[in-house]
Amino acid sequence: MRTDFGKVASDYAKYRDSLPAILFEQLANKGFRFKDQDVIDLGSGSGIFSRDLNKHGARVIGIEPSDELIKEAVRIDQSLGINNISYVRAQAEDFTLSRTYPMFTAVRAWHWFQRINVIKNIKRYLEPHGHLIVINSIFKPDSDIAQKTFEVLINNGIELKPAGSNAETKERRNGFPVNWFDEWQNHSFHVVGEWQQDYEGKYSHEEWCGKMRSVSWLTNIDESKRMKVTRELLNKLCDDHETLNVPHQFSIVILKYALQDKTER
């Protein structure tokens, strides 16, 4: 079943959190600075990472298939006085652009793509020796908050399988399915950097429940059940501290596109 995050666009926009600032510090230390850079952000959702790129000086075009999420992205941008991010309603597999660009990003999105089709499409518009940055993040499953969350979801019959193509294999490299690296390599995308970073997300009880309503496990269920599940979770958290400190981890891989010959595109 296709996961349509447009169904939970309001919660997605309100409760999905940005990646920590250390990510951009690490990228800067590796020579990636975004001031005056043109970046295409694939699967841009409600514009979370697009705005982070913009904050660091990038000119950003977000590619997003959901009208509802684009509307939320534009609404938030306008509320913050941001008027220089563009959004294109398109799938990552079949977007079209008028020229090539030096950088593409995909944050918390690659596992939802038809990956080979996306890679081929990126190659039409990525400059030779340009970069693709793929990032994912998770909340770590062994924390007390995670365990309480899983208990409530399981008790309500929610299947806790990995999202999208993360479920294809259990083998991991740097947090990503290991087969992705062969796919990138076979299409002339060469790894030039990869790492993971632990960090802590801080949430009120309401914010954590709102985030859970926006995740893929709950996206395709009936709205009334989604609210019932998170009401039970809210009650489960009542004895916890007012601010929940939830361990997270992000994974990042930086890929450089090195054309092998002129016919490859």
C-alpha positions in Angstrom: 0.0 0.0 0.0 1.3 3.4 -0.9 2.0 5.7 2.0 0.4 9.1 1.5 1.8 11.6 4.0 -0.7 14.2 2.7 -3.3 12.4 4.9 -1.3 13.6 7.9 0.0 16.9 6.5 -1.1 19.0 9.4 0.6 16.8 12.1 3.6 16.3 9.7 4.1 20.1 9.4 3.6 20.8 13.1 5.5 18.0 14.7 8.2 16.7 12.4 11.5 18.0 13.7 14.6 19.3 12.0 17.9 17.5 12.1 20.4 18.9 14.6 22.7 21.8 13.8 25.8 19.5 14.1 24.9 18.1 10.7 25.7 21.3 8.9 28.8 21.8 11.1 30.0 18.3 9.9 29.2 19.1 6.3 31.1 22.4 6.5 34.1 20.6 8.0 34.0 18.4 4.9 33.9 21.4 2.6 30.2 21.6 1.9 28.9 25.1 2.4 25.6 26.1 1.0 25.8 29.9 0.7 24.8 30.8 -2.9 24.5 27.1 -3.9 21.6 25.8 -6.0 20.1 22.6 -4.4 17.3 20.3 -5.4 15.7 18.8 -2.3 13.9 15.5 -3.2 10.9 14.5 -1.2 10.8 17.9 0.5 7.6 17.2 2.4 6.6 20.3 4.5 9.9 22.0 3.7 11.8 21.1 6.8 15.2 20.5 5.2 14.6 22.9 2.4 14.3 25.7 5.0 17.5 24.5 6.8 19.3 24.7 3.5 17.9 28.1 2.9 18.9 29.2 6.3 22.5 28.3 5.3 22.3 30.4 2.2 21.2 27.9 -0.5 18.8 28.6 -3.3 16.4 25.6 -3.0 13.8 23.9 -5.2 11.8 21.3 -3.3 10.4 18.3 -5.2 7.3 16.9 -3.5 4.4 14.8 -4.8 1.8 15.8 -2.1 -0.2 19.0 -2.7 -1.1 19.0 1.0 2.5 19.0 2.1 3.5 21.7 -0.4 0.6 23.9 0.9 2.0 23.4 4.5 5.5 24.1 3.3 4.4 27.4 1.6 2.3 28.4 4.7 5.2 27.9 7.0 7.6 29.7 4.7 5.3 32.7 4.5 4.9 32.7 8.3 8.7 32.9 8.6 9.1 35.6 5.9 10.8 33.1 3.5 10.0 33.8 -0.1 12.9 32.3 -2.0 12.2 28.5 -1.8 10.3 27.1 -4.8 8.3 23.9 -4.7 7.5 21.6 -7.6 4.7 19.0 -7.4 6.3 15.9 -8.8 7.5 12.5 -8.0 11.2 12.0 -7.5 11.1 9.5 -10.3 9.7 11.9 -13.0 10.3 15.5 -12.1 11.6 17.8 -14.9 14.0 20.7 -14.6 15.1 23.4 -17.1 18.8 22.9 -16.5 21.4 21.0 -14.5 22.2 21.6 -10.8 25.3 20.9 -8.7 23.6 19.2 -5.7 20.6 17.0 -4.8 19.5 16.1 -1.3 17.1 13.4 -0.1 16.2 13.5 3.6 14.1 10.8 5.2 12.9 10.0 1.8 15.1 7.6 -0.2 13.4 4.5 1.1 10.1 5.7 -0.4 11.5 6.1 -3.9 11.6 3.7 -6.8 15.4 4.0 -6.4 16.8 3.1 -9.8 14.2 5.3 -11.6 15.1 8.2 -9.3 18.9 7.7 -9.8 18.3 7.8 -13.6 16.3 10.9 -13.3 18.8 12.6 -11.1 21.5 11.9 -13.6 19.6 13.9 -16.2 19.9 17.0 -14.1 23.0 16.6 -11.9 26.1 18.4 -13.1 29.2 16.1 -13.8 31.0 15.7 -10.5 28.0 17.0 -8.7 26.8 15.6 -5.4 23.9 13.6 -4.0 23.4 13.7 -0.2 21.1 11.1 1.3 20.2 11.4 4.9 17.9 9.3 7.2 17.1 9.6 10.9 15.5 7.3 13.4 14.6 7.4 17.1 16.6 4.7 18.8 14.4 1.7 19.7 16.0 0.8 23.0 15.0 4.0 24.9 12.2 3.9 27.5 10.0 6.3 25.5 10.5 4.2 22.4 9.5 1.0 24.2 6.4 2.6 25.7 5.5 3.8 22.2 6.0 0.4 20.6 3.9 -1.2 23.4 0.9 1.0 22.6 1.2 0.6 18.9 1.5 -3.2 19.1 -1.5 -3.4 21.5 -3.5 -1.6 18.8 -2.5 -4.0 16.1 -0.1 -1.6 14.3 2.6 -3.5 12.4 6.0 -2.1 13.2 7.9 -3.0 10.0 10.7 -0.9 8.6 9.5 2.0 6.4 9.4 1.5 2.6 12.4 -0.3 1.1 14.2 -0.3 4.4 12.3 -3.6 4.8 14.0 -5.2 1.8 17.0 -6.4 3.8 18.3 -6.5 7.3 21.9 -5.9 6.2 23.0 -2.4 6.9 26.0 -0.2 6.2 26.1 3.0 8.1 22.4 2.6 8.8 21.4 2.2 5.2 20.4 -1.0 3.4 23.6 -2.4 2.0 22.2 -3.0 -1.5 21.7 0.8 -2.0 25.5 1.2 -2.1 25.8 -1.2 -5.0 23.0 0.6 -6.8 24.7 4.0 -6.4 28.1 2.5 -7.5 26.6 0.9 -10.5 25.3 4.2 -11.7 28.5 6.1 -11.2 27.7 7.6 -7.8 30.8 7.1 -5.6 30.8 7.4 -1.8 33.0 10.3 -0.7 31.7 10.5 2.9 29.5 8.5 5.2 28.9 8.7 9.0 26.3 8.4 11.7 25.6 10.8 14.6 23.7 10.2 17.8 21.6 13.1 19.1 18.7 13.8 21.4 15.3 15.1 20.5 13.3 17.0 23.0 9.5 16.8 23.0 6.5 17.7 25.1 4.1 14.7 25.5 1.8 16.3 23.0 4.7 16.9 20.5 5.8 13.3 20.7 2.3 12.0 20.1 1.9 14.4 17.2 5.1 13.1 15.7 3.8 9.6 16.0 0.6 10.5 14.2 2.8 11.6 11.2 4.9 8.5 10.9 4.3 5.8 8.3 3.1 3.2 10.8 0.0 5.4 11.4 -0.4 7.2 8.2 -2.7 4.7 6.4 -5.0 3.9 9.3 -8.4 5.5 9.9 -8.2 9.0 11.5 -10.3 8.0 14.5 -8.0 5.0 15.3 -4.9 7.2 14.8 -6.3 9.6 17.4 -7.3 6.7 19.7 -3.7 5.3 19.6 -2.1 8.6 20.4 -4.5 9.3 23.2 -3.5 6.0 24.7 0.1 6.9 24.2 -0.4 10.3 25.9 -1.9 8.5 28.9 1.1 6.1 28.9 3.5 9.0 29.1 1.7 10.7 32.0 4.3 9.7 34.6 7.3 10.8 32.5 9.0 14.1 32.8 7.3 17.0 31.1 10.1 17.2 28.5 10.9 13.9 26.9 14.6 13.4 25.9 14.4 10.8 23.1 17.7 9.4 21.7 17.9 9.6 17.9 20.5 8.9 15.3 21.0 10.2 11.8 22.9 8.5 9.0 24.4 10.3 6.0 26.1 9.3 2.8 27.6 11.8 0.4 27.9 10.6 -3.2 29.8 12.2 -6.1 28.6 11.7 -9.6 31.6 10.7 -11.8 30.5 10.1 -15.4 32.3 7.2 -17.0 31.7 8.2 -20.6 29.7 10.7 -22.6 26.9 8.1 -23.4 26.0 7.3 -19.8 23.3 9.9 -19.4 
